[in-house]
Amino acid sequence: MVTNCRFRIRKNVHYAIETTGVSIINTENKHGKYITYPEAAVWLVLAGNHSLTRSIRLVTFILQISKNETIKMMDQLMTDWRLESFIE
């Protein structure tokens, strides 16, 4: 299962959905990032506050990859986003 399963956007982080991706900015440290598909799809599903099980199902369906690939990708992305101070 996803080891970094907690996804909570930090209070000082804002994001905007763009035509080709998602812009994320941490207003406290001024760090920003632009993510595109497939990372943007994962961010938006997780930002929707679905249960972890539902989030995995949604991402698996959207990206058309296996459940194991989905879990691995979500785990890595959440680790990265936590290190970049976008999520808690």
LUMPAMAR-825657 format. One record per residue: residue number from 1; residue in three letters; x, y, z of N, C-alpha, C in turn. Coordinates in Angstrom, 1 decimal. Layout:
! LUMPAMAR-825657
(node NUM, ala, (X, Y, Z), (X, Y, Z), (X, Y, Z)) ...
END
This chain:
! LUMPAMAR-825657
(node 1, met, (0.8, -1.2, 0.0), (0.0, 0.0, 0.0), (0.9, 1.2, 0.0)) (node 2, val, (0.3, 2.3, -0.3), (1.0, 3.6, -0.4), (1.5, 3.9, 1.0)) (node 3, thr, (2.8, 4.1, 1.2), (3.4, 4.3, 2.5), (3.3, 5.8, 2.9)) (node 4, asn, (3.2, 6.6, 1.9), (3.1, 8.1, 2.2), (1.6, 8.5, 2.0)) (node 5, cys, (0.7, 7.8, 2.5), (-0.7, 7.9, 2.1), (-1.4, 9.2, 2.6)) (node 6, arg, (-0.8, 10.0, 3.4), (-1.4, 11.2, 3.9), (-1.2, 12.3, 2.9)) (node 7, phe, (-2.2, 12.9, 2.4), (-2.1, 14.0, 1.4), (-2.9, 15.1, 2.0)) (node 8, arg, (-2.1, 16.1, 2.5), (-2.8, 17.3, 3.0), (-2.0, 18.5, 2.4)) (node 9, ile, (-2.6, 19.3, 1.7), (-2.0, 20.5, 1.1), (-1.7, 21.5, 2.2)) (node 10, arg, (-0.4, 22.0, 2.3), (-0.1, 22.9, 3.3), (-0.9, 24.2, 3.2)) (node 11, lys, (-1.2, 24.8, 4.3), (-2.1, 26.0, 4.3), (-1.6, 27.2, 3.5)) (node 12, asn, (-0.3, 27.2, 3.3), (0.3, 28.3, 2.5), (0.6, 27.9, 1.0)) (node 13, val, (0.0, 26.8, 0.6), (0.2, 26.3, -0.8), (-1.1, 26.5, -1.5)) (node 14, his, (-1.0, 27.1, -2.7), (-2.1, 27.3, -3.6), (-1.8, 26.7, -5.0)) (node 15, tyr, (-2.9, 26.3, -5.6), (-2.6, 25.7, -7.0), (-3.7, 26.2, -7.9)) (node 16, ala, (-3.4, 26.2, -9.2), (-4.3, 26.6, -10.2), (-4.3, 25.6, -11.3)) (node 17, ile, (-5.4, 25.3, -11.8), (-5.5, 24.3, -12.9), (-5.4, 25.1, -14.2)) (node 18, glu, (-4.4, 24.7, -15.0), (-4.1, 25.4, -16.3), (-4.6, 24.5, -17.4)) (node 19, thr, (-4.5, 24.9, -18.6), (-4.9, 24.1, -19.8), (-4.1, 22.8, -19.9)) (node 20, thr, (-2.8, 22.9, -19.6), (-2.0, 21.7, -19.8), (-1.3, 21.2, -18.6)) (node 21, gly, (-1.8, 21.6, -17.4), (-1.2, 21.1, -16.2), (-1.7, 21.9, -15.0)) (node 22, val, (-0.9, 21.9, -13.9), (-1.3, 22.5, -12.6), (-0.1, 23.3, -12.2)) (node 23, ser, (-0.3, 24.6, -11.8), (0.7, 25.4, -11.2), (0.5, 25.3, -9.7)) (node 24, ile, (1.6, 25.1, -9.0), (1.6, 25.0, -7.5), (2.6, 26.0, -7.0)) (node 25, ile, (2.2, 26.7, -5.9), (3.1, 27.7, -5.3), (3.0, 27.7, -3.8)) (node 26, asn, (4.1, 27.7, -3.1), (4.2, 27.8, -1.7), (4.4, 29.3, -1.4)) (node 27, thr, (3.5, 30.0, -0.9), (3.6, 31.4, -0.7), (4.6, 31.8, 0.5)) (node 28, glu, (4.9, 30.8, 1.3), (5.8, 31.1, 2.5), (7.2, 31.1, 2.0)) (node 29, asn, (7.6, 30.1, 1.2), (9.0, 30.0, 0.8), (9.2, 30.4, -0.7)) (node 30, lys, (8.1, 30.8, -1.3), (8.1, 31.3, -2.7), (8.5, 30.2, -3.7)) (node 31, his, (8.5, 28.9, -3.3), (8.8, 27.8, -4.2), (7.6, 27.5, -5.1)) (node 32, gly, (7.8, 27.4, -6.4), (6.7, 27.1, -7.3), (7.1, 26.0, -8.2)) (node 33, lys, (6.1, 25.4, -8.8), (6.3, 24.3, -9.7), (5.1, 24.2, -10.7)) (node 34, tyr, (5.4, 23.8, -11.9), (4.4, 23.5, -12.9), (4.4, 22.0, -13.2)) (node 35, ile, (3.3, 21.3, -13.0), (3.3, 19.9, -13.3), (2.3, 19.6, -14.4)) (node 36, thr, (2.7, 18.6, -15.2), (1.9, 18.2, -16.3), (1.4, 16.8, -16.1)) (node 37, tyr, (0.6, 16.3, -17.1), (0.2, 14.9, -17.1), (1.4, 14.0, -17.1)) (node 38, pro, (1.4, 13.0, -16.4), (0.4, 12.4, -15.5), (0.5, 12.9, -14.1)) (node 39, glu, (1.5, 13.6, -13.7), (1.6, 14.1, -12.3), (0.4, 15.0, -11.9)) (node 40, ala, (0.0, 15.8, -12.9), (-1.1, 16.7, -12.6), (-2.4, 16.0, -12.3)) (node 41, ala, (-2.6, 14.9, -13.0), (-3.8, 14.0, -12.7), (-3.7, 13.5, -11.3)) (node 42, val, (-2.6, 13.0, -10.9), (-2.5, 12.5, -9.5), (-2.7, 13.6, -8.5)) (node 43, trp, (-2.1, 14.8, -8.7), (-2.4, 15.9, -7.8), (-3.8, 16.2, -7.7)) (node 44, leu, (-4.5, 16.3, -8.8), (-5.9, 16.7, -8.7), (-6.8, 15.7, -8.1)) (node 45, val, (-6.5, 14.4, -8.3), (-7.3, 13.3, -7.7), (-7.1, 13.4, -6.2)) (node 46, leu, (-5.8, 13.5, -5.8), (-5.5, 13.6, -4.3), (-6.1, 14.8, -3.7)) (node 47, ala, (-6.1, 15.9, -4.4), (-6.6, 17.2, -3.9), (-8.1, 17.1, -3.7)) (node 48, gly, (-8.8, 16.2, -4.3), (-10.2, 16.0, -4.2), (-10.7, 15.4, -2.9)) (node 49, asn, (-9.7, 15.0, -2.1), (-10.0, 14.5, -0.7), (-10.9, 13.2, -0.8)) (node 50, his, (-10.6, 12.4, -1.8), (-11.2, 11.0, -1.8), (-10.5, 10.1, -0.9)) (node 51, ser, (-11.1, 9.0, -0.5), (-10.4, 8.0, 0.3), (-9.2, 7.5, -0.5)) (node 52, leu, (-8.2, 7.0, 0.2), (-7.0, 6.4, -0.5), (-7.4, 5.4, -1.5)) (node 53, thr, (-8.3, 4.5, -1.1), (-8.7, 3.4, -2.0), (-9.3, 4.0, -3.3)) (node 54, arg, (-10.2, 4.9, -3.1), (-10.9, 5.6, -4.3), (-9.8, 6.3, -5.2)) (node 55, ser, (-8.9, 7.0, -4.5), (-7.9, 7.7, -5.2), (-7.0, 6.8, -6.1)) (node 56, ile, (-6.7, 5.7, -5.5), (-5.9, 4.7, -6.3), (-6.7, 4.2, -7.5)) (node 57, arg, (-8.0, 3.9, -7.3), (-8.8, 3.4, -8.4), (-8.9, 4.5, -9.5)) (node 58, leu, (-9.2, 5.7, -9.1), (-9.3, 6.8, -10.0), (-8.0, 7.0, -10.9)) (node 59, val, (-6.9, 7.1, -10.2), (-5.6, 7.3, -10.9), (-5.3, 6.1, -11.8)) (node 60, thr, (-5.6, 4.9, -11.3), (-5.3, 3.7, -12.1), (-6.2, 3.8, -13.4)) (node 61, phe, (-7.4, 4.2, -13.3), (-8.3, 4.3, -14.5), (-7.9, 5.4, -15.4)) (node 62, ile, (-7.6, 6.6, -14.8), (-7.2, 7.8, -15.6), (-5.9, 7.5, -16.4)) (node 63, leu, (-4.9, 6.9, -15.7), (-3.6, 6.7, -16.4), (-3.5, 5.4, -17.1)) (node 64, gln, (-4.5, 4.5, -16.9), (-4.5, 3.2, -17.6), (-3.2, 2.5, -17.3)) (node 65, ile, (-2.9, 2.4, -16.0), (-1.7, 1.6, -15.6), (-2.2, 0.6, -14.5)) (node 66, ser, (-1.3, -0.3, -14.1), (-1.7, -1.2, -13.1), (-1.8, -0.6, -11.7)) (node 67, lys, (-2.5, -1.3, -10.8), (-2.7, -0.8, -9.5), (-1.3, -0.6, -8.8)) (node 68, asn, (-0.4, -1.6, -9.0), (0.9, -1.5, -8.4), (1.7, -0.3, -9.0)) (node 69, glu, (1.6, -0.1, -10.3), (2.3, 1.1, -10.9), (1.7, 2.4, -10.3)) (node 70, thr, (0.4, 2.4, -10.1), (-0.3, 3.6, -9.5), (0.3, 3.8, -8.1)) (node 71, ile, (0.3, 2.8, -7.3), (0.7, 2.9, -5.9), (2.2, 3.4, -5.9)) (node 72, lys, (3.0, 2.9, -6.7), (4.4, 3.3, -6.7), (4.6, 4.7, -7.1)) (node 73, met, (3.8, 5.1, -8.2), (3.9, 6.5, -8.7), (3.3, 7.5, -7.6)) (node 74, met, (2.2, 7.2, -7.0), (1.6, 8.0, -6.0), (2.6, 8.2, -4.8)) (node 75, asp, (3.2, 7.1, -4.4), (4.1, 7.1, -3.3), (5.3, 8.0, -3.6)) (node 76, gln, (5.9, 7.9, -4.8), (7.0, 8.7, -5.1), (6.6, 10.2, -5.2)) (node 77, leu, (5.5, 10.5, -5.9), (5.1, 11.9, -6.0), (4.8, 12.5, -4.7)) (node 78, met, (4.1, 11.8, -3.8), (3.9, 12.4, -2.4), (5.1, 12.6, -1.7)) (node 79, thr, (6.1, 11.7, -1.8), (7.4, 11.9, -1.2), (8.1, 13.2, -1.7)) (node 80, asp, (8.1, 13.3, -3.0), (8.6, 14.5, -3.7), (7.9, 15.8, -3.2)) (node 81, trp, (6.6, 15.8, -3.3), (5.8, 17.0, -2.9), (6.0, 17.3, -1.4)) (node 82, arg, (6.2, 16.3, -0.6), (6.4, 16.6, 0.8), (7.8, 17.3, 1.0)) (node 83, leu, (8.8, 16.8, 0.3), (10.2, 17.4, 0.3), (10.2, 18.8, -0.2)) (node 84, glu, (9.3, 19.1, -1.2), (9.2, 20.4, -1.8), (8.3, 21.4, -1.0)) (node 85, ser, (7.8, 20.9, 0.2), (6.9, 21.7, 1.1), (5.6, 22.1, 0.4)) (node 86, phe, (5.1, 21.2, -0.4), (3.7, 21.4, -1.0), (2.7, 20.7, -0.1)) (node 87, ile, (3.0, 19.6, 0.5), (2.0, 18.9, 1.3), (2.7, 18.6, 2.6)) (node 88, glu, (1.8, 18.2, 3.6), (2.3, 17.9, 4.9), (2.6, 16.4, 5.0)) 
END
